[in-house]
Amino acid sequence: MTPKDRFTRLIATTGPISVAQYMAESNARYYDSRDPLGSAGDFITAPEISQMFGELIGLWLADMWDRAGRPAHVHYVELGPGRGTLARDALGAARRFGLTPDVHFVEASSALAALQRELVPDATRHADLSTIPDDAPLLIVANEFLDALAIRQIVRTPSGWRERMVGLDGDTLVPMAGDRPMDAAVPAAFADAPPGTILEACPAAAAITAELGRRLSVQGGAALIIDYGRAQMASGSTLQALRAHNPVDPFAHPGEADLTAHVDFSVLPEIAEAQGARWLGTVEQGAFLTALGLAARTQALCRAAPAKSAAIKAAAHRLSAPEEMGALFKVMGLCAPGWPPGAGF
Ligand code: SAH
């Protein structure tokens, strides 16, 4: 039975399921069954475009650690490390400055865990943050992790706000409004929005940000959360699916396309600060990488491999130009109360 057949049977038996349940189950199946990254997969991420991305993140972490007094014992924690490419490049750069942390990966996918073992053999894997050690500061990285977590959507109907569900039209999965009134969940600014308006929230991203904030304030350390998203709350569905690098209907291929949603960066800083962490700022990826020395790193790599310089320059452009990944992707920095302000914010 294909994943779509399973969803069809489930909905035919029990009725429509929430968009949140649909996205969570679809992505769990999707990530566990394959390596989605790279040209043969469905999408590509910054660390897979160029080693410079991970190297500059490693330098940022090493700089924070150095200015925090070089604590002898420290943990590198990466959420959703994909193939392990970012960790390999970041840890390699950090090592040159004397930073050699214990390595922890929070990863749900067994298919990706096998690839991570090849690139970063000594990483300890965790199903969630609860088992990350609490005995030393944490250096935390998450790139394109929060966008894969399930969002909840509500939709305005002529008779009020309802949870957005996934139901059946014949054999086709379709979004539809649920039965239960959801008016109490609507921010005041949207109370009178016209029928058809969709609002979304990501409870899992909020819960994880709160836990990261709590850990940082108790244990010390710093975090970089990188993702595509918006700086202000806005209406409209951002649920999207990518298959073989092309956008497809998010309800057409459950379990076989990458489902993501824009991260709402406007709500995350105060969630982390409420737990005692410090928000360093949220900046565009292009500005962040430029401030960390992307141009100098590009030149150094080109000098070392002149035959590859066109490809190296093209990768730097893709990571940083506003019309490429530079403006859509944001970098949010967090740290423990006593830690120094981070470079690039
Ligand atoms: N950070 C990597 C991969 C991004 S893809 C990169 O930049 O290339 C999303 C990653 O998050 C994958 O490793 C996926 O398996 C993992 N992931 C998605 N949902 C998860 C969840 N609920 N718990 C743990 N890991 C998850």
Boltz pocket constraint, residues with backbone or C-beta under 6 A from the ligand:
constraints:
  - pocket:
      binder: B
      contacts: [[A, 27], [A, 31], [A, 37], [A, 45], [A, 46], [A, 47], [A, 48], [A, 79], [A, 80], [A, 81], [A, 82], [A, 83], [A, 86], [A, 106], [A, 107], [A, 108], [A, 109], [A, 112], [A, 127], [A, 142], [A, 143], [A, 144], [A, 145], [A, 148], [A, 149]]
      max_distance: 6.0
